[in-house]
Amino acid sequence: MTLPLPVNPAKHGDRCELLLLAYGFFQNLKFSLVPSSLFAESYAKDILSVNCSVSDFEVLYYYKHTSNDTVNIFAAEQELTDWFKKIYPNKLVEVLHHTSTMMEGVLQYATNNQAKSVFVNIEDQIATIAVRDNNALVFINNFKYTTPNDLLYFILFTYDELDLNTDTIPLVLMGNIHKNSDYYSRIFKYIRNISFSKRPQGIKFGYKFDEITDHHYFGLYNTILC
């Protein structure tokens, strides 16, 4: 992905964060989650290569999750990471995969004491599905979709593979979706216990965020947990 530059960073300075937020959260399908006990930095590329290919234009990163003792290995475009480092030359830029921020947000999310819950983050042609059982993450993966039927298939596939009851296990939606969309209508025909995610607790949002629906940018908001 080539990052579209919506503004001149030198001109707008501290407005960059808000303007980047308006352009969404950067993500890709290239990640692999492994237990910390099985992780070795020297084999990170080999581990990731089992799931996907890494090009010469990408850089390898990893993030250690203390919340569930796992390591997220992922690839990011060199051009994108270099751009951020140029924007913040005096800061240590930490690169995170969107599954890491979503994972931390899901583990902290209040679900009214539901033992199991399914979370689906929907962005442009990428859906990230996570399943939490009590305080443990039991599943997280990305799926490429183009139509409402594609998205519905991956959600129902997850319910079926994990033996989850669509009548009783709640579904929490987040990201670029709303009740009047075809995507929501298709999902609602098969799963009725649906809610939209809330913003993370403990973060104070300025008035400029009043125009943004609460369930948008769930992963981006939860970077504070990483």
NORPE-V760415 format. One record per residue. N is the residue number from 0. RES is the residue in one letter. SS is DSSP state (A for helix, B for strand, O for the rest). PSI is psi in whole degrees, 0 to 359 (999 if undefined). D_FIRST is the distance of its C-alpha to the first C-alpha in Angstrom with 2 decimals. Layout:
N_RES_SS_PSI_D_FIRST / N_RES_SS_PSI_D_FIRST
This chain:
0_M_O_131_0.00 / 1_T_O_127_3.79 / 2_L_O_120_6.25 / 3_P_O_131_9.05 / 4_L_O_100_12.28 / 5_P_O_340_14.84 / 6_V_O_164_17.62 / 7_N_O_110_19.17 / 8_P_A_323_19.24 / 9_A_A_330_22.57 / 10_K_A_321_24.09 / 11_H_A_339_23.11 / 12_G_A_246_23.30 / 13_D_A_357_24.06 / 14_R_A_354_22.65 / 15_C_A_319_19.05 / 16_E_A_314_19.10 / 17_L_A_320_20.31 / 18_L_A_324_17.98 / 19_L_A_322_14.89 / 20_L_A_320_16.69 / 21_A_A_337_17.04 / 22_Y_O_2_13.31 / 23_G_O_181_13.16 / 24_F_O_128_12.27 / 25_F_O_136_8.93 / 26_Q_O_163_9.25 / 27_N_O_180_8.80 / 28_L_O_0_11.76 / 29_K_O_90_12.50 / 30_F_B_160_15.60 / 31_S_B_127_19.33 / 32_L_B_125_22.14 / 33_V_B_153_25.38 / 34_P_B_145_28.75 / 35_S_A_326_29.35 / 36_S_A_340_32.37 / 37_L_A_0_30.39 / 38_F_O_135_27.71 / 39_A_O_127_28.03 / 40_E_A_324_25.48 / 41_S_A_340_26.44 / 42_Y_A_12_25.48 / 43_A_A_315_22.21 / 44_K_A_321_20.14 / 45_D_A_320_22.79 / 46_I_A_314_22.68 / 47_L_A_325_18.94 / 48_S_A_342_19.27 / 49_V_O_326_21.71 / 50_N_O_332_19.09 / 51_C_O_169_16.07 / 52_S_O_149_15.18 / 53_V_O_121_13.63 / 54_S_O_171_12.40 / 55_D_O_348_13.70 / 56_F_O_7_10.46 / 57_E_B_154_10.39 / 58_V_B_144_13.10 / 59_L_B_135_15.41 / 60_Y_B_166_16.74 / 61_Y_B_152_19.37 / 62_Y_B_130_21.13 / 63_K_B_122_24.79 / 64_H_B_114_25.98 / 65_T_O_340_29.63 / 66_S_O_328_30.02 / 67_N_O_17_30.01 / 68_D_O_49_30.18 / 69_T_B_167_26.90 / 70_V_B_129_24.01 / 71_N_B_112_20.35 / 72_I_B_132_18.59 / 73_F_B_165_14.80 / 74_A_B_145_11.95 / 75_A_B_151_9.27 / 76_E_B_133_7.12 / 77_Q_A_317_9.98 / 78_E_A_320_8.73 / 79_L_A_312_7.93 / 80_T_A_324_11.27 / 81_D_A_324_13.07 / 82_W_A_315_12.42 / 83_F_A_320_14.04 / 84_K_A_329_16.78 / 85_K_A_323_17.51 / 86_I_A_321_17.89 / 87_Y_O_71_20.27 / 88_P_O_336_22.10 / 89_N_O_10_25.07 / 90_K_O_152_23.40 / 91_L_O_107_22.46 / 92_V_O_120_18.83 / 93_E_O_125_18.54 / 94_V_O_127_15.25 / 95_L_O_145_15.68 / 96_H_O_147_14.17 / 97_H_A_334_14.66 / 98_T_A_332_17.28 / 99_S_A_314_19.31 / 100_T_A_323_19.74 / 101_M_A_318_20.48 / 102_M_A_313_22.89 / 103_E_A_321_24.77 / 104_G_A_320_25.00 / 105_V_A_319_26.33 / 106_L_A_334_28.89 / 107_Q_A_351_30.15 / 108_Y_O_135_30.15 / 109_A_O_122_33.66 / 110_T_O_34_34.38 / 111_N_O_43_38.11 / 112_N_O_20_39.19 / 113_Q_O_130_37.63 / 114_A_O_319_37.73 / 115_K_B_143_34.65 / 116_S_B_148_31.73 / 117_V_B_134_28.50 / 118_F_B_134_25.43 / 119_V_B_118_22.53 / 120_N_B_122_19.47 / 121_I_B_118_17.90 / 122_E_B_191_14.56 / 123_D_O_99_12.65 / 124_Q_O_9_13.37 / 125_I_B_124_13.46 / 126_A_B_130_16.93 / 127_T_B_123_18.03 / 128_I_B_129_21.77 / 129_A_B_147_24.08 / 130_V_B_128_27.85 / 131_R_B_134_30.26 / 132_D_B_108_33.87 / 133_N_O_242_35.92 / 134_N_O_16_34.20 / 135_A_B_139_32.32 / 136_L_B_122_28.87 / 137_V_B_349_29.55 / 138_F_B_139_26.26 / 139_I_B_134_22.54 / 140_N_B_161_19.83 / 141_N_B_149_16.69 / 142_F_B_136_17.04 / 143_K_B_127_15.03 / 144_Y_O_158_17.10 / 145_T_O_339_17.55 / 146_T_O_164_21.13 / 147_P_A_324_23.58 / 148_N_A_324_25.40 / 149_D_A_310_22.42 / 150_L_A_315_22.01 / 151_L_A_317_25.79 / 152_Y_A_314_26.06 / 153_F_A_325_23.83 / 154_I_A_312_25.74 / 155_L_A_326_29.08 / 156_F_A_319_28.16 / 157_T_A_315_27.60 / 158_Y_A_315_30.91 / 159_D_A_315_32.67 / 160_E_A_327_31.47 / 161_L_O_9_32.44 / 162_D_O_49_35.62 / 163_L_O_137_34.92 / 164_N_O_121_37.09 / 165_T_O_344_35.31 / 166_D_O_336_38.46 / 167_T_O_333_38.67 / 168_I_O_118_35.35 / 169_P_B_151_33.52 / 170_L_B_126_29.95 / 171_V_B_119_28.03 / 172_L_B_146_25.15 / 173_M_B_162_22.53 / 174_G_B_212_19.41 / 175_N_O_75_18.93 / 176_I_O_149_22.24 / 177_H_O_167_25.73 / 178_K_O_335_29.17 / 179_N_O_5_29.35 / 180_S_O_158_26.34 / 181_D_A_329_26.82 / 182_Y_A_314_24.77 / 183_Y_A_318_27.30 / 184_S_A_318_30.22 / 185_R_A_317_29.37 / 186_I_A_319_29.04 / 187_F_A_337_32.21 / 188_K_O_336_34.26 / 189_Y_O_337_33.99 / 190_I_O_117_33.49 / 191_R_O_336_35.62 / 192_N_O_76_35.28 / 193_I_B_139_32.05 / 194_S_B_165_31.21 / 195_F_B_145_28.35 / 196_S_O_157_27.34 / 197_K_O_164_28.73 / 198_R_O_150_27.40 / 199_P_O_143_28.13 / 200_Q_O_155_31.63 / 201_G_O_2_32.47 / 202_I_O_130_29.92 / 203_K_O_122_31.34 / 204_F_O_133_29.28 / 205_G_O_171_30.21 / 206_Y_A_337_31.29 / 207_K_A_339_28.00 / 208_F_A_356_26.65 / 209_D_A_334_29.48 / 210_E_A_356_27.48 / 211_I_O_128_24.77 / 212_T_O_141_25.77 / 213_D_O_323_26.57 / 214_H_O_357_24.47 / 215_H_O_149_21.16 / 216_Y_O_36_18.91 / 217_F_A_313_21.02 / 218_G_A_319_18.64 / 219_L_A_316_17.95 / 220_Y_A_323_21.71 / 221_N_A_9_22.59 / 222_T_A_338_20.85 / 223_I_A_339_24.38 / 224_L_A_350_25.63 / 225_C_O_999_23.59
